[in-house]
Amino acid sequence: GAGVSQSPSNKVTEKGKDVELRCDPISGHTALYWYRQRLGQGLEFLIYFQGNSAPDKSGLPSDRFSAERTGESVSTLTIQRTQQEDSAVYLCASSRTLLTQYFGPGTRLTVL
Amino acid sequence: KNQVEQSPQSLIILEGKNCTLQCNYTVSPFSNLRWYKQDTGRGPVSLTIMTFSENTKSNGRYTATLDADTKQSSLHITASQLSDSASYICVVSAAYRGANNLFFGTGTRLTVIP
């Protein structure tokens, strides 16, 4: 596709369940970022993948959060044992250079 | 502490009017500053990006300014349209490597009414 896509667009889950969020970056973009955006708040960096380098996980809030990326393609963000405070929009972005990121539409996660 | 603050938090203007959004930052060392537009339910879309040596950049009816001395930026929207209703986010990059060198403001929520 022409842009970054994310799925699902909405996810409602029960507290304690695991969820997987998917991001398909723009083809050829070596960098991929995950962010979290809580209601009414700014974007919060989670994790960054750059090519085959080790990912920058410095933004992950706890060990319940993990992410993987296959080469320079799809990435999945996994949240284990979800908590209500995990409710947020999870945004993925990709870029070819260090300057401009292209964001996906996000996945709205609601933990009941 | 690296921070980005935006004002006002929200703004309502009549269609056709102009408005100016503010962004103050304390990020150092500075690399670049970007303004994004985020429509409800969508991801942010880049409007402008400015490096240290640039003090103004336009993108259609959007004009961003940067004063690197006072660490202030503004986004001016001319002849507003209903489609300008969105959140506008200021993002400042620090000049060191790594993805955690981006600092996001909480945005200004703009509503344009007919």
Boltz contact constraints between the chains, C-beta under 6 A:
constraints:
  - contact:
      token1: [A, 33]
      token2: [B, 99]
      max_distance: 6.0
  - contact:
      token1: [A, 41]
      token2: [B, 106]
      max_distance: 6.0
  - contact:
      token1: [A, 42]
      token2: [B, 104]
      max_distance: 6.0
  - contact:
      token1: [A, 42]
      token2: [B, 105]
      max_distance: 6.0
  - contact:
      token1: [A, 42]
      token2: [B, 106]
      max_distance: 6.0
  - contact:
      token1: [A, 43]
      token2: [B, 104]
      max_distance: 6.0
  - contact:
      token1: [A, 45]
      token2: [B, 100]
      max_distance: 6.0
  - contact:
      token1: [A, 48]
      token2: [B, 99]
      max_distance: 6.0
  - contact:
      token1: [A, 56]
      token2: [B, 98]
      max_distance: 6.0
  - contact:
      token1: [A, 56]
      token2: [B, 99]
      max_distance: 6.0
  - contact:
      token1: [A, 58]
      token2: [B, 100]
      max_distance: 6.0
  - contact:
      token1: [A, 59]
      token2: [B, 100]
      max_distance: 6.0
  - contact:
      token1: [A, 91]
      token2: [B, 43]
      max_distance: 6.0
  - contact:
      token1: [A, 99]
      token2: [B, 49]
      max_distance: 6.0
  - contact:
      token1: [A, 100]
      token2: [B, 46]
      max_distance: 6.0
  - contact:
      token1: [A, 103]
      token2: [B, 43]
      max_distance: 6.0
  - contact:
      token1: [A, 103]
      token2: [B, 44]
      max_distance: 6.0
  - contact:
      token1: [A, 104]
      token2: [B, 43]
      max_distance: 6.0
  - contact:
      token1: [A, 105]
      token2: [B, 42]
      max_distance: 6.0
  - contact:
      token1: [A, 105]
      token2: [B, 43]
      max_distance: 6.0
  - contact:
      token1: [A, 106]
      token2: [B, 43]
      max_distance: 6.0
